[in-house]
Amino acid sequence: MDKKYKLIATDFDGTLVRDDGKISPKNKDTLKKQKEQGYITVAVTGRTLGAVEEIIDLNTFTYLILDNGAYIYDIKRKKIVFKKELQKAVVKEITEELESEALKIDYCSLNNYYRYKIRKINPPSFIINIDTLDEIKEEVAKINITLKDNKNIETITKEIGEKYNLNTIVMQDSNIDNKHISISPKNIDKKESLEKLGEFLQVNKEEMIFFGDGLNDLEIMEWVGCGVAVKNAFEVVKEKANYETESNNNDGVALFLEKL
């Protein structure tokens, strides 16, 4: 691969992960190979640690950026090197304010999704059904709220962000039709955390490659030296990317790295 690059970062769902919820052997093997050759490999995802570990060996990566930037996790040391979480009082207030309009609410910690309002049947170990907020005994870094009606989702997202001084975005991956509101601490997103990691590792943005597909990948796609959109990405993401590769279902990440 081109030696001007030092860090390879990739989004998960809709990018590295196929529509069937799995990661292809080719994508896994290619990322492992790049890590063995000395490149820094980074997962940049809205998933929790438990949700990443469910589908791939964590040692495929050097670092994980989780919960849309709320955590930076060092794989080798098994240690959080950065975190920013929501205040419990704010989590409660937002829940009370949007509960009647919400179809379901997920509260995301380092490891788990706590599912409220709609219970998931036979959930994986990282998804925990709850009936009240009191059942959550750890800090919450992100809230995902799916509304019953998306007609006013943009307005509600903006109002919550301004009222509570938080980072709020409308989330949608390219492989799903549903939208939801993602709520994180102020100044926390994928780009900000990758920038922090770059400063820590003394890797500048021109030395980074990033693969993405969704609306929350836009800022980071423009920022890095080499932004690569998978074929199934939203058109606006492709417009901001430097390159386009094959889709998430056709080993797009691996094929681009092999060509490069």
C-alpha positions as CSV (number, residue, x, y, z in Angstrom):
1,M,0.0,0.0,0.0
2,D,1.1,3.6,-0.5
3,K,3.5,4.4,2.3
4,K,2.3,8.0,2.6
5,Y,-0.6,6.6,4.6
6,K,-0.2,5.5,8.2
7,L,-3.7,5.0,9.5
8,I,-6.7,3.1,8.0
9,A,-10.1,3.9,9.6
10,T,-13.4,2.4,8.6
11,D,-17.1,2.8,9.5
12,F,-18.9,-0.4,10.4
13,D,-22.5,-0.7,9.4
14,G,-23.1,-0.2,5.7
15,T,-19.4,0.0,5.0
16,L,-17.3,-2.9,6.5
17,V,-20.4,-4.9,7.6
18,R,-22.6,-6.5,5.0
19,D,-26.3,-6.1,4.9
20,D,-26.6,-9.6,6.5
21,G,-24.9,-8.2,9.6
22,K,-21.6,-10.0,9.0
23,I,-18.1,-9.0,7.9
24,S,-16.6,-11.0,5.0
25,P,-13.5,-13.1,5.5
26,K,-11.8,-11.0,2.8
27,N,-12.4,-7.7,4.6
28,K,-11.2,-9.2,7.9
29,D,-8.1,-10.8,6.5
30,T,-7.1,-7.6,4.6
31,L,-7.4,-5.4,7.7
32,K,-5.4,-7.9,9.7
33,K,-2.7,-7.9,7.0
34,Q,-2.5,-4.2,7.0
35,K,-2.1,-4.1,10.8
36,E,0.6,-6.7,10.7
37,Q,2.5,-4.6,8.1
38,G,2.5,-1.7,10.6
39,Y,-0.5,0.4,9.6
40,I,-2.7,1.7,12.4
41,T,-6.2,0.2,11.9
42,V,-9.2,1.9,13.5
43,A,-12.9,1.1,13.6
44,V,-15.0,4.3,13.7
45,T,-18.5,3.3,14.6
46,G,-21.7,4.1,16.4
47,R,-21.6,0.6,17.9
48,T,-20.6,-0.3,21.4
49,L,-17.6,-2.4,22.3
50,G,-19.9,-5.5,22.8
51,A,-21.5,-5.0,19.5
52,V,-18.1,-4.8,17.7
53,E,-16.8,-7.8,19.5
54,E,-19.9,-9.8,18.5
55,I,-18.9,-9.9,14.8
56,I,-15.1,-9.5,14.6
57,D,-11.9,-10.2,16.5
58,L,-11.0,-7.0,18.3
59,N,-7.3,-7.6,17.5
60,T,-8.1,-6.8,13.8
61,F,-7.8,-3.2,15.0
62,T,-5.3,-1.1,16.8
63,Y,-7.9,1.3,18.2
64,L,-11.7,1.5,18.3
65,I,-13.7,4.7,18.2
66,L,-17.0,3.8,19.7
67,D,-20.5,5.3,20.2
68,N,-19.9,7.8,17.4
69,G,-16.8,9.2,19.2
70,A,-17.7,9.0,22.9
71,Y,-14.9,6.4,23.5
72,I,-11.4,5.7,22.1
73,Y,-10.3,2.2,23.1
74,D,-6.8,0.9,22.9
75,I,-7.0,-2.8,21.9
76,K,-3.5,-3.8,23.0
77,R,-3.8,-2.3,26.5
78,K,-7.5,-3.1,26.8
79,K,-8.0,0.4,28.0
80,I,-10.1,3.5,27.4
81,V,-7.8,6.4,26.4
82,F,-10.6,8.9,26.0
83,K,-14.2,9.1,27.0
84,K,-17.0,11.7,27.3
85,E,-20.4,10.6,28.8
86,L,-23.8,12.2,29.3
87,Q,-25.0,13.5,32.7
88,K,-27.5,11.2,34.2
89,A,-29.9,14.1,35.0
90,V,-29.8,15.1,31.3
91,V,-30.5,11.5,30.1
92,K,-33.6,11.5,32.4
93,E,-34.9,14.9,31.2
94,I,-34.5,14.0,27.5
95,T,-36.3,10.7,28.1
96,E,-39.2,12.4,29.8
97,E,-39.4,15.0,27.1
98,L,-39.5,12.6,24.1
99,E,-40.9,9.5,25.6
100,S,-44.4,10.0,24.3
101,E,-43.1,10.6,20.7
102,A,-40.5,7.8,20.8
103,L,-41.1,4.4,19.3
104,K,-38.0,3.1,21.0
105,I,-34.9,4.4,22.8
106,D,-31.5,2.9,23.1
107,Y,-29.1,4.0,25.8
108,C,-25.5,3.2,24.8
109,S,-22.7,2.6,27.3
110,L,-19.2,1.4,26.5
111,N,-20.3,-2.2,26.3
112,N,-24.1,-2.3,26.0
113,Y,-27.3,-1.1,24.4
114,Y,-30.1,-0.7,26.9
115,R,-33.4,-1.0,24.9
116,Y,-36.4,0.9,26.2
117,K,-40.1,0.8,25.0
118,I,-39.8,-1.9,22.4
119,R,-38.3,-5.1,23.7
120,K,-35.9,-7.1,21.5
121,I,-36.8,-10.8,21.4
122,N,-33.8,-13.1,22.2
123,P,-31.3,-10.3,22.0
124,P,-27.5,-10.8,21.8
125,S,-25.6,-10.4,25.0
126,F,-24.9,-6.7,24.5
127,I,-28.5,-5.7,24.2
128,I,-30.4,-5.4,27.5
129,N,-34.1,-4.9,27.6
130,I,-35.2,-2.4,30.4
131,D,-38.4,-1.2,31.8
132,T,-37.0,1.9,33.6
133,L,-33.9,4.0,33.6
134,D,-33.1,2.9,37.1
135,E,-32.0,-0.5,35.7
136,I,-29.0,1.2,34.0
137,K,-26.1,1.0,36.5
138,E,-23.3,2.4,34.3
139,E,-22.7,5.7,32.5
140,V,-24.5,6.4,29.2
141,A,-22.5,8.0,26.4
142,K,-25.1,8.2,23.6
143,I,-28.9,8.0,23.2
144,N,-30.5,6.8,20.0
145,I,-34.2,7.8,19.7
146,T,-36.5,6.4,17.0
147,L,-39.6,8.4,16.6
148,K,-43.1,7.2,15.8
149,D,-43.3,9.8,13.1
150,N,-40.2,11.3,11.3
151,K,-42.1,14.3,10.0
152,N,-40.5,16.7,12.5
153,I,-37.3,14.8,13.1
154,E,-35.0,17.6,11.9
155,T,-36.7,20.2,14.1
156,I,-36.7,18.0,17.2
157,T,-33.1,17.1,16.7
158,K,-32.1,20.7,16.5
159,E,-34.2,21.8,19.5
160,I,-32.8,19.0,21.7
161,G,-29.3,20.0,20.8
162,E,-29.8,23.6,21.5
163,K,-31.8,23.2,24.7
164,Y,-29.3,20.8,26.4
165,N,-26.1,22.0,24.6
166,L,-25.5,18.5,23.1
167,N,-24.4,17.1,19.8
168,T,-27.5,15.9,18.0
169,I,-27.7,14.5,14.5
170,V,-30.2,12.6,12.4
171,M,-28.7,9.2,11.8
172,Q,-29.2,7.0,8.8
173,D,-26.9,4.3,7.3
174,S,-27.1,3.6,3.6
175,N,-28.4,0.1,4.0
176,I,-31.5,1.0,6.1
177,D,-34.5,3.2,5.5
178,N,-35.2,4.2,9.1
179,K,-33.8,7.4,10.6
180,H,-33.2,8.1,14.3
181,I,-31.9,10.9,16.5
182,S,-28.4,10.3,17.9
183,I,-27.6,12.4,21.0
184,S,-24.0,12.7,22.3
185,P,-22.0,15.1,24.5
186,K,-21.1,18.4,23.0
187,N,-18.2,18.3,20.5
188,I,-18.3,14.5,20.3
189,D,-18.5,12.9,16.9
190,K,-16.4,10.5,14.7
191,K,-14.3,13.3,13.2
192,E,-13.4,15.0,16.5
193,S,-12.3,11.7,18.1
194,L,-10.3,10.6,15.1
195,E,-8.6,14.0,15.2
196,K,-7.8,13.5,18.9
197,L,-6.4,10.0,18.1
198,G,-4.3,11.4,15.3
199,E,-2.8,14.1,17.7
200,F,-2.1,11.4,20.3
201,L,-0.3,9.2,17.7
202,Q,1.3,12.1,15.8
203,V,-0.5,11.1,12.6
204,N,-1.9,14.0,10.5
205,K,-5.1,13.9,8.5
206,E,-3.2,13.6,5.2
207,E,-1.8,10.3,6.4
208,M,-5.3,8.8,7.1
209,I,-7.7,6.8,4.9
210,F,-11.4,6.6,5.9
211,F,-14.1,4.4,4.5
212,G,-17.8,5.3,5.0
213,D,-21.3,5.3,3.8
214,G,-23.7,7.2,6.1
215,L,-24.8,10.7,7.0
216,N,-22.6,10.7,10.1
217,D,-19.6,10.0,7.9
218,L,-19.8,13.3,5.9
219,E,-17.6,15.5,8.1
220,I,-14.9,12.9,8.5
221,M,-15.0,12.0,4.8
222,E,-14.2,15.7,3.9
223,W,-11.5,16.0,6.6
224,V,-9.2,13.0,6.0
225,G,-6.5,12.9,3.3
226,C,-8.2,10.0,1.6
227,G,-11.9,9.6,1.9
228,V,-13.4,6.5,0.3
229,A,-17.2,6.0,-0.2
230,V,-18.5,2.5,-0.7
231,K,-20.7,2.1,-3.8
232,N,-23.9,1.8,-1.6
233,A,-23.2,5.1,0.2
234,F,-25.6,8.1,0.1
235,E,-24.9,10.3,-3.0
236,V,-24.0,13.2,-0.8
237,V,-21.3,11.0,0.9
238,K,-19.9,10.0,-2.5
239,E,-19.7,13.7,-3.5
240,K,-17.5,14.4,-0.6
241,A,-15.2,11.4,-1.0
242,N,-12.0,11.3,-3.0
243,Y,-12.7,7.8,-4.3
244,E,-15.5,5.3,-4.6
245,T,-15.0,1.6,-4.1
246,E,-17.2,-1.5,-4.3
247,S,-20.2,-1.9,-2.0
248,N,-20.3,-3.2,1.6
249,N,-21.6,-6.5,0.2
250,N,-18.7,-6.9,-2.3
251,D,-15.6,-6.4,-0.1
252,G,-15.3,-2.7,-1.0
253,V,-12.8,-1.9,1.8
254,A,-10.5,-4.8,1.0
255,L,-10.6,-4.2,-2.8
256,F,-9.6,-0.6,-2.4
257,L,-6.7,-1.3,0.0
258,E,-5.4,-4.0,-2.4
259,K,-5.5,-1.6,-5.3
260,L,-3.8,1.1,-3.3
